[in-house]
Amino acid sequence: MRLKPFPLTLEKRLRRFQQPASLASSRRGNRWVWWLAPGLLVKRWLFLSVAGVLMVGIGIMIWLKLTPVFYTGQFLGAALRLFTTYVPSYVSGPLGILLGLGLILWGQTRTVGAITDVLIPGQEEELLDALLTQRRLSRGPKIVVIGGGTGLSNLLRGLKHYSANITAIVTVADDGGSSGRLRREIGVLPPGDIRNCLSALADEEKLLTELFKYRFEAGSGLVGHSFGNLFLTAMSEITGDLEQAIAASSKVLAVRGQVLPSTLSDVQLWAELDDGRRIVGESKIAEARRRIVQIGCLPPNPPALPRALRAIEEADYIVIGPGSLYTSIIPNLLVPDLVKAIAARRVPRIYVCNIMTEPGETEGFAVSDHIRAIDSACGQYLFDAVLVQKNWPSEAVIRHYAKQGVGPVILDRDAVLDSGRRIIAANVMEERDNFTVRHQPHHLARVLLRWYSRTQRLWS
């Protein structure tokens, strides 16, 4: 599968308006040729319209018993003989064809322009870009991504440029911050991770992300709540449950793909620590700052969302992670039906390992420890390869993380290969000004799609 470039960005479009008028006119002409490009489903309807006009004419002729046709034919024949007397046929013929094509193109141009002026006034080029993009993305692979937190939303920002057939299956075990307060006070499932994924998949991602992340700093009962959490909570109350609220929100926000909770049960995480304590609550597990020996949920074995199971059964590609190992990824794998569905799929499956360890969860973990924790939690072989960051962060970043007692996740190659997994090493990291690192959305998505294109033939 060859990955096609994403259409023109807004910056490039704006730059084009600064070019000379002649060049801009030439580009406009070229763009009209794009309306006849394969896959837009424009040519077939254009020819169908022409055929319809011809059929109407033939029908009228038959109805009038061809009498007008006889006289019309005589008149046109005489006119053409007179015309070709002065203009040779090898000139008049092509000239007539060009004139007819010009009239058709002019008519279609005006039709498209009229539609565009109503839908997106003054932005015909945006309509063409939207059609081209939609056709390309609709043919993308069906990708299921499982996880939660900022890691999952980062990945979705990159994947949405390669496929519109994305399903993000998200944990609902969060009980801290704004999500935890809404869960306790109103009884809704925590919307935080779902909110992040919706904004990441939305067309107007930047503005929507800022809006959904906005936290109220004043107002009785509002302080600390994010607008996105309140929005999803209100939609849940209106539609009746979180699944319907997400579906309705996705339509409003023009989301590419879909976001689904792994279960609609009100689950709580519990963990047994190496000092013998049993901690209940997702937010408290990381605060304990002890090694996790075993993890589970209450109630045990929650039922999976049927739409999530259906998405896995139809998937061409399954990606697990990135995200917090014990509080974002494994909670989804505590739903037995999801685990069975993933294990049963004979498609490319990959785990995206975190770049850095996390305090209170994976301190001192190597890549094989992440794999072992997932295998232990679900008791199934769920993925065939693991994607790891190739180069370490800079010394400044390592020193910054060392103050928190964490560092890079070390690749213990032999142990990973002994687990039966392939290793995909690539540079998918970006360092930020605050000396933190994250997966770079576009680099990560590109690497994942390349690996998929290379391995899908083995499963077909």
N, C-alpha and C positions, 0 to 999 in steps of 0.2 A: 504494500500500500504506500503510495507516494503522498506525502503530506503537502497539501496545497497551501500557499500563503494566504494569510488573512487579508481581506479587502482593505482598501485605502483607509488610513486613519484620518481623524479629523484634522490633525496637523498637516498632513499631506494635502488634504482637500483645500485647506486655507492657503497653503503655499501656491497651489495652482492658480488661485485667483489673482496672484501677484505677477503672473506671467503675461507676455504680450498678447494682444487681442487675437492676432492671427493664429498663434499657437493654441490659445484657449478654444478658438473656433474649430481648429483641427481636432483637438481632443474631444470636443462635443460630437463631432462627426464620428470619431472612432467609437465613442460610447454608444451611439445609436446602432452600430454594428453589433455591439454586445447584446442588444435586445434579440438578435437572431442567433445567439450562442446556444449550443446544445444544452438541454436540461432546464431551461427556463419555461418550457411549455408555451412559448409564444407563437412560434412558426406554425404549429399544427392548427392553432385556433385562428390564425390569420388566414391560412389556406382554406379552413373550414368555412370562414365567413365569405370568402370569395366564391367558393362552391355553392354556398347558400344563395348568394345573389344570382348566380348563373341559373340555378334551379328555379328560382322565382321567375326569372325572365322566360325560361323554357315553358314553365307552367302557364304563364300569361299567353304565350304564343299558341299553345295547344288549345287553350280555352277559347281563343278568338279564331280558331280553325286556320291559323297560319296566314290569314288574309293580309294582316299588316306586315307580316314577315316578307311576303312576296314583293310588295311595293317598297318596303324598307331596303330589301336586298338589291332591288333594281336601282334605287337612288344611291345607295352606298357604292354599288359597283361602278356606276357612272362617275361618281365623285372621285373614287380611287383611280379610275382610268385617266381622268383629267389630271389628278395630282401627280401620278407617276409619269405622265407625259413630260412634265417640267422637272420633277425630282425623281431620279433613278430609284428603282426598288431596293438596291443594295444600300441606299441611304435612308429612304423613307421607312423601310421595314424596321431596322434597328432603332430609328428615331421614334417610331410608334411604341415599340416595346419599352424604351427608356421612359417615354412620357407616361405610359400606363403604370410602370413600377414607381415612378415619382409620385403619381397621384395616390397610389396605395400607401406608400411610405408617409406621404404628407397626412393622409387621413388617419393612419395609425398614430403618427406623432401627435396630432391634435387630440386624439382620443386619450392617449396616455397622459398628455399634459393636463387635460381636463380632470382626469381621475386624480392625478398627483396634486393639483391645486386644491382639491377638496381634502385629501388625506393628509398630506404634508406640504402645505403651500410653499412654493419657491424652492423646493428641494427634490427635484426630479432625480438627481444623481443619487440621493439617499435611498430612493425607492429602488433603483436598479441595484445598488449595493446590497440592500436588504434582501432582494430576491435571489441574487447570486449567492449570498452568504447562507440564506435559509436552505437553498437547494443543496449546497455543499455539506452543511452541517447535518441535514436530515439523512444523508447517506453515511454518516459516521457510524462507527461500531457502537453496539449497546454496551455501555460501561457501567458496572456497579462498583461504587466506592463505599467502603465501610470504615467508620471511625467517628471522629468528633473533634471539637475544639478548633483552635486556629490552624492546626496542621491540615485538617480536612478542607476547610474553606480556602486555604492557600492553594491546595491542589486543584480544587474546582475552578478557581480563577484561570488556571492554565488550560485545563481540559475542555472548557466550554468553547474554546477557539478551534477545536478539532471535531467535536461531535455535539449534537443536540440531544442525543439519546443517552443521557447520563442519569443515573439514579444514585443519590446519596442516601445511604442508610445510616441513621444517626442515633447515638445513645440518648436515653431519656433518664439517666441516673443522676444528673446534676442536682445538687441540693444546696449550693452555695450562692452568695450574691443575690442579685435581683431575681434570678430564676428560682432560687431556693425560697425567697420570701413569697413569691407568687404561688409557689407550690404549697407552702404551708398556709397562707392566708386565704387563697381562693380555691385551692384544690385542683389546679390545672397541672398538666405535665410540664416539666421545665422547658421553656422555649429557647433558651440561650444559644445552644449549638445549632438548632434549626434556623434561628434568625441569621446566624453568621453564614450558613450555607445558602439560604435564600438570597441574601444580598450578594454573595459571591457569584451566583449563577444569573443574576439579573443583568439586563442589557445596560442599564444606566448604573453600573456597579459603583463608581466612585461616589456619586451623590447619594445613592441609596445606602451605601455602607456608612457614610457619615451620619445620615438621618437615623438609621437603625441603631447605631452605636451611641447616639446622643443620650447622655444621662442627665436627669433633672437634678438641679442643685438647690432647688427651693420648692416649697409647697408641702403641706402636711400629707404624709404618706407617699409622696412622690420621690423624695430625695433618694438617690441611688438607683432608681429604676431607669432602665433604658427604654427609649421610645419603641424599639423593635419588639421587646418583650411584652410591653403593654399592648402593642398592635396585635400580636399573635394571640395574646390572652383574650382580647376583645373579640377577635375572630372566632376563637374557640367557643366563647359564650354564645355568639350569634349562630354559628353553624352546628353546634352540638358536640363536637369533639375535635381533637387536635388534627386528625387526619383530614377532615373536611376543611378545617381552617387553613392548613398548609396548601391544599388544592386551590382554595379560593384566593389566597394570597399570591400564589404562583401566577394565576391569571392576571391579577391586578398589576403585579410587578414585572410581567413579561419575562418569566424565568425560563432559561434553557434547560430542559430536563425536569427532574422532579426530586423533591426531598421527602424522605419518609422516616418516621420513627421506627426503630427496630421492633418495638412492642408498644401497645397502648396501656399496658399494666403499669401501675404506680410502683415501680421497683426501687429498692434501696440496696446499695452495695454494702457488703461486709467483708472484712479482711482479717485473717489471722496473721499476727506478726511473729517475728522470730523470738520475741520475749514472752510469748504465750498469751498476749492480750488479743482480744477480739474487738475490732473497731467497726461500728456501724455508721454509714454515712460517707458519701463520696468526698466531701470537703474535709472530713476529719482524717481520712486515710493518709493523704499527703502530709497533713500536719503532724502525724505521729512520728515521722522521720525514723522509721524502722524498716527493716527488710520484710517484704511481704512473703509469707509462706504459702498461703492459700487465699483465694478470693471467690466470692459467690454473691448471690443476691436474694433478697426477700421481696415477694414470695419466690421460692425456687422454681425453675423451669417455666418462666413466663411464656405465654403464647406469642408467636410471631405475627406481625401484621401480614395479612394475606397478600396485599399488593407488593410487599417487600419480597415475599417468597416467589411471587410471579416474576418480579424483575430479575431475581437470581436465576430462575429457570430459563429465562429468555436471554441471559447475558452472553455476550461474546467475549467479555474480558472482565475479570474481577480484581480489584485493587483493595488491599487492606492497609489502612494507615495513610499518611503519618498521623501521629497524635500521641497523647499521653498513654502509655502502655496499659496501665491498670485502671485508669479512670475515663478513657475515651474509646480505646479499641476493644479491650477484653469485655466490657459490659455488653457490647453487642453480641459477643460470642457466648454469653451466658444464656442466650435464647436457643434452646436445643434445635428447634425446627430450622432456624437460620443456618446453624452449623451443618446440619444434614444436607440442606440444599446446596451449600457451597461445596461440601465434600463430594457431592454427586455430580457436579458440573465438570465436564471434560473440556475445559477451555483454559487459555492462559490465565494463571493466577499468580499474583505477586504481592509481597509485603514490602512496604516502604518504611525502612528503619529510621528512627530519629537520628539527628546529627549529634545532639548532645544528650547526656544523661539528665535526669530530672531529680531535684531534691525531694526526698521523701518517697520516691517511687522506684527509680532505677539507678541509684548511686552505685558506681562501680560496675555497671552492667556492660558486657560486651555484646556484639551482635547475636552470638549464639544464645545468650541469656534471654534476649527478647524472644527468639524463636522458641526456646524451651518453655517460657512462661505462657505463650499462646497455645502451644501443643498441650501443656498440662491443663490449662483452663478449659479447653473445649474437647480434649481427648480425640481429636481428629487431625488428619493431615490436610491442611486447608490451602496451602500455597506451594508453588514449585520453585520460586526464585525469591531472592531478597535484594532490594535496591539499597545500596549504601553510598554515602558520600566518599568520593575518591581521595580528595586532599583535605588535610586538617585545616582548621581555621588559623588565622594569624595569631602570633604570640600575644598581642594585646587582648584579643577576644578570649584566648585561653586563660590569661591572668584574670580577666574580669569574671569569668565563670568560676575560676578556682576559689574566689572569695566566698562563693555560695556552696563550695564543697562538691562541685560537679565538673565534668570535663567531657571531651569527645567520646563518643561510643566507639570502642576499639573493634576493629574487624579481626576476629580470630578465625582466619580462613579455614584451617583444618577442621575445626569444630563445626563450622557452618556446612562444609562439604560433607562431613560425617552425618549430618542431619538429613541429607538427601536433597539439599537445596542448591540451586545454581546461584552464583554471585554476580550481580550486575553493579559494577562500580562506575560512578559518573560524578562529574562536578555539577551538582544541582543546588548549591548553597549560595546565599547572598549574605554579606555582612552589613549590618546597619550601623548608623552613626553612634548609637548607644552601646556599641560593642556586643550586640546580640546577633545571633544567626537564625535564619529561617530558610526553608526550602524556597527557592526562586520558582514561582508558579509556572512560567513559560518553559524554563529549562527542564523542570521536573516533568511536565506534561509531554514535552518533546521526547525525552528519553523513554518514558513509559510507552508512548505510541510507537516508537521505533522498535522497542523490544516486542511489542504486540505484533507488529507487521512481520517480524522475523519468525515468530513462533506460532502464529495462527495456523500456518500450513501444516504443522505437525499434528494439530488437533482436528483438522478438517478431513 
